Amino acid sequence: MPKLTLSLGLAHQIPDMIEELINRGQQLDAIHFTFEVGLVDKFPPVRLLKSFLKDAKKVVASILEDPNNTGRAAYLATRKEQSALKAAIKFIEEYKLEVAFPPENLKK
């Protein structure tokens, strides 16, 4: 999609699109967009990854606090957290962010 946006001559709208992704909690999509269009300086990927992980922790906490999910809450929370960590590690490796955001703690 980033390349399509550029080819359609909508480059001036890309920062707004990235902001919208961030506001919707789609930080991973925003990271992908920033790398594809070269706006890494304006939208630092490490900050976005940290925001993504923080939001994931909030979701996990809300799952655990839901009294209607007592039996499955721990399972659902664990799966959600594992998915978020795996996604973050994948992005760190894919975009070579290991120096700025070492994945070792996430892997543990």
Secondary structure, 3 states (H helix, E strand, C coil): CHHHHHHCCCHHHHHHHHHHHHHCCCHHHHHHHHHHHCCCCCCCHHHHHHHHHHHHHHHHHHHHHCHHHCCCHHHHHHHHHHHHHHHHHHHHHHCCCCCCCCCHHHHC
